[in-house]
Amino acid sequence: MSYTTQPSHSPKTDEPSSKCVRVCQNRTCKKQGAAKILEAFKALPIPGVTITASSCLGQCGNGPMVLVLPDMVWYNAVRPNEVPLLLEQHLLGGESVKKMLYYRFHPQG
């Protein structure tokens, strides 16, 4: 199960580089509302960004987990109302959302 926005065939200007957002849909994350997170990402497509429903990301109990590749930036306990901020600041602006970073992989936040 994945969702991909089609890249534009026009010359590159301010388009974000190709990124993949993985949203865990395994048991624990699903119980914590991961399906709503995935739907929030799908509702706000960005050209060149692939949104993928992921199997377990190995961080059970800390979700819903979101992993942005190739940046290797992990977000945890993501709520649907935070998705627009993540899209705007990280995927379009290139800056991670410090208050949402997963402390295990980003201890300084």
C-alpha positions in Angstrom: 0.0 0.0 0.0 1.7 3.2 -1.1 0.8 6.6 -2.4 2.9 8.5 -4.9 2.5 12.0 -6.3 3.7 12.3 -9.9 6.7 14.6 -10.4 6.3 17.5 -12.8 8.1 17.3 -16.1 8.9 21.0 -16.0 12.4 22.1 -15.3 13.4 21.9 -11.6 13.0 25.2 -9.7 11.8 25.1 -6.1 10.6 21.5 -6.1 11.7 19.4 -3.1 14.2 16.7 -3.9 12.9 13.2 -4.1 12.0 12.0 -0.7 10.1 9.1 0.8 7.9 9.3 3.9 7.3 6.0 5.7 4.4 5.8 8.1 4.3 2.7 10.2 1.1 0.7 10.0 2.0 -2.2 12.2 0.0 -3.3 15.2 1.1 -0.8 17.9 1.4 2.2 15.7 -2.0 1.4 14.2 -3.6 1.3 17.7 -2.0 4.7 18.3 -3.7 6.2 15.2 -1.2 5.6 12.4 -3.9 5.2 9.8 -5.0 8.8 10.4 -1.4 10.0 10.0 -1.1 8.2 6.7 -4.4 9.8 5.5 -3.3 13.2 6.6 -0.1 12.9 4.4 -2.2 11.6 1.5 -4.5 14.6 1.8 -1.7 17.0 1.2 0.4 15.6 -1.7 3.7 17.2 -2.6 5.3 16.6 -6.0 8.4 14.4 -5.8 7.5 13.0 -2.4 6.4 9.4 -2.0 4.1 8.5 1.0 4.3 4.8 1.9 2.5 2.7 4.5 5.3 0.8 6.2 5.5 -2.4 8.1 7.1 -2.2 11.6 9.9 0.3 11.9 11.2 -1.4 15.1 10.2 1.3 17.6 7.1 -0.2 19.1 5.4 1.8 21.8 6.7 5.1 20.6 4.4 5.7 17.7 2.9 6.5 15.4 6.3 6.5 13.8 7.2 8.5 10.7 10.6 8.1 8.9 11.7 10.6 6.2 14.2 9.2 3.7 16.9 9.7 2.5 17.2 12.2 5.4 17.0 9.5 8.0 14.9 11.8 10.2 12.6 10.0 12.6 9.4 11.5 14.2 7.4 9.8 16.9 4.0 10.2 18.5 2.9 12.1 15.4 -0.7 13.5 15.5 -2.8 14.2 12.4 -2.8 18.0 13.1 1.0 18.0 13.1 1.3 16.6 9.6 0.9 20.0 7.8 3.8 21.5 9.9 6.0 18.5 9.1 5.2 18.9 5.4 5.8 22.6 5.3 8.9 22.8 7.5 10.7 19.5 6.6 9.6 18.4 3.2 9.2 21.8 1.6 11.6 23.9 3.8 14.3 21.4 4.4 14.4 21.9 8.2 13.4 19.1 10.6 10.7 19.8 13.1 12.7 19.8 16.3 9.8 19.4 18.8 8.6 16.3 17.0 12.0 14.5 16.6 12.3 11.0 18.0 14.7 11.4 21.0 16.3 7.9 20.5 17.8 8.9 17.1 17.9 12.7 17.6 18.9 13.2 21.3 19.5 16.9 21.0 16.2 17.5 19.3 
